[in-house]
Amino acid sequence: MVGTRAQSFLFIYFAAAAVALVYLRLPPCRFVAYAIGLLMAVLFIVTAFEVLSGRINTNGLLQDKAGGGFSGSRLQLLVVTVLGATFYFSEILQSMPAGGELPAPPDWLLAALGTSNGGYVAAKIYSQAFRGFQQTDAG
């Protein structure tokens, strides 16, 4: 007997994948590529549903933990990451029928993600250092 919803989901997923492997007669490497793509899509849908239904707490997602206010650096990191992941996932979907290899991410995407993460880290370091200076001036 399966104990949790996650175990039930995995059992159904792998059972359906095994049936698809036999029925569609896909080569194993192509089957694995499609199975991973399907798993990613299902996980995205489940996560989106959980966020929209309120089961995943997103309160404070865009708040600065040090100051308590809105964090622009968190927003830009979230937007660039989501847009970059969406673009790259669409590139993967377009390359699957051609040969099943993962495409190389474009240089501009790596630069955008690196700049976005660097900006977030720089803002975090600045806010921590600035908070430390405020505490020493007040004390």
C-alpha positions as CSV (number, residue, x, y, z in Angstrom):
1,M,0.0,0.0,0.0
2,V,1.3,3.4,-1.0
3,G,1.6,5.8,2.0
4,T,1.8,9.3,0.6
5,R,0.6,11.3,-2.3
6,A,4.2,11.7,-3.5
7,Q,4.7,8.0,-3.6
8,S,1.4,7.5,-5.4
9,F,2.4,10.1,-7.9
10,L,5.8,8.5,-8.5
11,F,4.2,5.0,-8.9
12,I,1.6,6.2,-11.4
13,Y,4.3,8.3,-13.3
14,F,6.7,5.3,-13.6
15,A,3.9,2.9,-14.5
16,A,2.7,5.2,-17.2
17,A,6.3,5.7,-18.4
18,A,6.8,1.9,-18.6
19,V,3.6,1.5,-20.6
20,A,4.6,4.4,-22.9
21,L,8.1,2.8,-23.4
22,V,6.5,-0.5,-24.5
23,Y,3.7,1.1,-26.5
24,L,5.6,3.8,-28.3
25,R,8.7,1.7,-28.9
26,L,11.0,4.6,-28.3
27,P,14.8,4.1,-28.0
28,P,15.8,4.2,-24.3
29,C,17.7,7.5,-24.6
30,R,14.9,9.3,-26.3
31,F,12.4,7.8,-23.8
32,V,14.5,9.2,-20.9
33,A,14.5,12.6,-22.5
34,Y,10.7,12.6,-22.9
35,A,10.2,11.2,-19.4
36,I,12.4,13.9,-17.9
37,G,10.6,16.6,-19.9
38,L,7.2,15.2,-18.8
39,L,8.3,15.1,-15.2
40,M,9.5,18.7,-15.3
41,A,6.2,19.8,-16.8
42,V,4.2,17.9,-14.2
43,L,6.4,19.4,-11.4
44,F,5.9,22.9,-12.8
45,I,2.1,22.4,-12.9
46,V,1.9,21.0,-9.4
47,T,4.1,23.8,-8.0
48,A,2.1,26.5,-9.8
49,F,-1.1,25.0,-8.4
50,E,0.3,24.8,-4.9
51,V,1.5,28.5,-5.1
52,L,-1.9,29.7,-6.5
53,S,-3.9,27.7,-3.9
54,G,-1.8,29.1,-1.0
55,R,-0.3,25.8,0.1
56,I,3.2,27.2,-0.6
57,N,3.9,30.3,1.4
58,T,5.2,33.1,-0.7
59,N,4.8,35.8,2.0
60,G,8.0,37.8,2.2
61,L,9.4,36.4,-1.1
62,L,10.2,40.0,-2.3
63,Q,11.0,41.5,1.1
64,D,14.5,42.5,2.2
65,K,15.2,40.4,5.3
66,A,17.5,43.0,6.8
67,G,15.4,46.1,6.3
68,G,11.9,44.5,6.1
69,G,10.9,46.5,3.0
70,F,10.5,45.7,-0.6
71,S,13.7,44.2,-2.2
72,G,14.3,45.3,-5.8
73,S,17.3,42.9,-6.1
74,R,15.1,40.0,-5.2
75,L,12.5,41.0,-7.8
76,Q,15.1,41.3,-10.6
77,L,16.7,38.0,-9.6
78,L,13.3,36.3,-9.7
79,V,12.2,37.8,-13.0
80,V,15.6,37.1,-14.8
81,T,15.7,33.6,-13.5
82,V,12.1,32.7,-14.5
83,L,12.5,34.3,-17.9
84,G,15.8,32.6,-18.5
85,A,14.5,29.2,-17.4
86,T,11.4,29.7,-19.6
87,F,13.5,30.6,-22.6
88,Y,15.9,27.7,-22.1
89,F,13.1,25.2,-21.5
90,S,11.6,26.3,-24.9
91,E,14.9,25.7,-26.5
92,I,15.0,22.2,-25.1
93,L,11.5,21.5,-26.4
94,Q,12.5,22.7,-29.9
95,S,15.7,20.5,-29.9
96,M,14.1,17.3,-28.7
97,P,12.6,16.2,-32.1
98,A,15.9,17.0,-33.8
99,G,18.2,14.8,-31.8
100,G,17.4,14.8,-28.1
101,E,20.6,16.6,-27.0
102,L,20.5,19.5,-24.7
103,P,21.3,22.7,-26.5
104,A,24.1,24.9,-25.3
105,P,22.7,27.9,-23.4
106,P,23.4,31.1,-25.3
107,D,26.1,33.4,-24.0
108,W,23.7,36.3,-23.4
109,L,21.6,34.0,-21.1
110,L,24.6,33.1,-19.0
111,A,25.7,36.7,-18.9
112,A,22.2,37.8,-17.8
113,L,21.9,35.1,-15.1
114,G,25.5,35.9,-13.9
115,T,24.8,39.6,-13.8
116,S,21.5,39.1,-12.0
117,N,22.9,36.9,-9.4
118,G,26.0,39.2,-9.0
119,G,23.7,42.2,-8.5
120,Y,21.7,40.3,-5.9
121,V,24.8,39.3,-4.0
122,A,26.2,42.8,-4.2
123,A,23.0,44.3,-2.9
124,K,22.9,41.7,-0.1
125,I,26.5,42.5,0.9
126,Y,25.8,46.2,0.8
127,S,22.7,45.9,2.9
128,Q,24.6,43.8,5.5
129,A,27.5,46.2,5.6
130,F,25.3,49.3,5.8
131,R,23.2,47.8,8.6
132,G,26.4,47.1,10.5
133,F,27.5,50.8,10.1
134,Q,24.1,52.0,11.3
135,Q,24.3,49.8,14.4
136,T,27.8,51.1,15.3
137,D,26.8,54.8,14.8
138,A,23.7,54.4,17.0
139,G,25.6,52.6,19.8
